[in-house]
Amino acid sequence: MPTSFEYLLVGGGLQNSLIMLALLHRNPSVRLAIIEKDSRIGGNHTWSLHTTDIPPGAMEWFKPAISHEWPRYEVRFPNRRRMIEIGYASIFSADLHELITQRGTDAPGVELLLERGAIEVGAHHVTLDDGTRLEAPVVIDSSGPKDSIQGCGYQKFVGWEVELAEPMKSLTPIVMDSLVEQHDGFRFHYMLPYSPTRCLFEETYFSDGPTLDLPVIRRRIESYIHDNGYRMASLIREETGVLPMPWKLDLVTADEPGPLRAGYKGGWFHPATCYSLPVILRLSQLIANSYPTRPAGIEWEKFVKTHRSQSRFASLLNALLFRTFPPEARWHIFERFYGFPMDTIRRFYSLELTTGDKLRFLCGRPPRGFSLRQLWRQPVSAGKES
Ligand SMILES: Cc1cc2nc3c(=O)[nH]c(=O)nc-3n(C[C@H](O)[C@H](O)[C@H](O)COP(=O)(O)OP(=O)(O)OC[C@H]3O[C@@H](n4cnc5c(N)ncnc54)[C@H](O)[C@@H]3O)c2cc1C
């Protein structure tokens, strides 16, 4: 183990993996440790993003983390079907684990401390669960989301990676197929074909409550596969997620004392899509550009301010979605959104909306179902099917 570190990265999830790749690109001899309480990097996830979310300069170090790419994707609503001409890409956590392990082995200054929990995280030190105290000028805490968030709806999903008995007709992803019966808020199906016979089928809900009714949702995935003319040969993997879509935010401030909070821990995610890749890629790039110190100064202040202002607007959209539309009418909002110009869709996902884009969201005739009276209604009880 190196005797001294420049960086201590708490949490071996997506954010710190990206920070490590960015720092290694900046300086292959960087001295850093990743501290992860589990035995693997990245958990059990499929993470996706629009390829236009990758900031300039990041492609070189980020490209090896991409497991699969598509040139476009489709969305389906009762009154709109559209091909979205924006590239889409996925990272598989199993591939990320391999990549980070390999880089950790190759790089002389990198130490992967797996199955080691951090029990105390300070601005310049971390205490591990066996009492070891590590020190470094920069400590980054990306230990994941807080247990509870006040004031939010939820994006929740169950995904099945499946081997199919026959090849699929199309290898174009469907990011929102809402031609399904609506239950428990806005329900849609998400489909990522990795090969003619390998596909991720994911049931997703934008709901008032966080409960996942696994037996019911699994049956719906089976029905979706069957109703779309596919036959399952085997189930490879299941993943689940319950992500808050907040309208109250806990975001990093530029002059915050203590360790640098990154990833979900610092509110570096898109409140209205729950994607964090666009913002954590930008943050990773900035951290690497600031090597060997922690980001600071005017550029950092501007970066934080921009994220806070974009996040506030996205959280207003969450409040409108969850508090002024009854659950069964929420799909109208997304159908309207996917009629927007391609550039607005792209900027929405990358959390880089212009004033004109924001006006487009708020002005004009509201989608069907909008009701201010909803504001005074009690939210639907947690997880209850509607
Ligand atoms: C199932 C799922 C799918 C998602 N899909 C997408 C997607 O498609 N696109 C997208 O952009 N975003 C997606 N997200 C949202 C977001 O990108 C992820 O939540 C992402 O993993 C956040 O990165 P992170 O590093 O902040 O947290 P995590 O990846 O959750 O990493 C936190 C890590 O810290 C570790 N840890 C926690 N406490 C300690 C401790 N005390 N000591 C040591 N280690 C600790 C945890 O074990 C974990 O490995 C998804 C989230 C989930 C749950």
The ligand as an ORCA input file, in Angstrom:
! r2SCAN-3c Opt
* xyz 0 1
  C     -30.716      0.364     -9.979
  C     -30.268      1.777    -10.335
  C     -30.176      2.153    -11.678
  C     -29.769      3.456    -12.012
  N     -29.702      3.794    -13.312
  C     -29.182      4.986    -13.660
  C     -28.987      5.304    -15.034
  O     -29.391      4.556    -15.917
  N     -28.368      6.466    -15.346
  C     -27.941      7.326    -14.383
  O     -27.330      8.350    -14.718
  N     -28.196      7.077    -13.083
  C     -28.786      5.931    -12.706
  N     -28.996      5.657    -11.399
  C     -28.772      6.713    -10.427
  C     -27.299      6.933    -10.052
  O     -26.496      7.016    -11.185
  C     -26.796      5.840     -9.207
  O     -27.514      5.826     -8.010
  C     -25.278      5.916     -8.968
  O     -24.888      4.640     -8.554
  C     -24.873      6.977     -7.976
  O     -23.474      6.919     -7.797
  P     -22.802      7.118     -6.391
  O     -21.359      6.774     -6.573
  O     -23.150      8.432     -5.853
  O     -23.486      6.058     -5.436
  P     -23.405      4.477     -5.485
  O     -23.098      3.985     -6.854
  O     -24.619      3.984     -4.785
  O     -22.112      4.155     -4.616
  C     -22.041      4.344     -3.235
  C     -21.077      3.288     -2.707
  O     -20.673      3.623     -1.391
  C     -20.583      2.440     -0.640
  N     -20.653      2.810      0.775
  C     -21.717      3.326      1.446
  N     -21.376      3.604      2.717
  C     -20.065      3.266      2.849
  C     -19.151      3.322      3.929
  N     -19.506      3.784      5.124
  N     -17.892      2.891      3.713
  C     -17.503      2.431      2.504
  N     -18.336      2.332      1.440
  C     -19.596      2.769      1.608
  C     -21.753      1.594     -1.123
  O     -21.577      0.233     -0.849
  C     -21.719      1.904     -2.621
  O     -20.939      0.990     -3.351
  C     -29.435      4.393    -11.007
  C     -29.556      3.997     -9.665
  C     -29.983      2.729     -9.325
  C     -30.122      2.356     -7.868
*
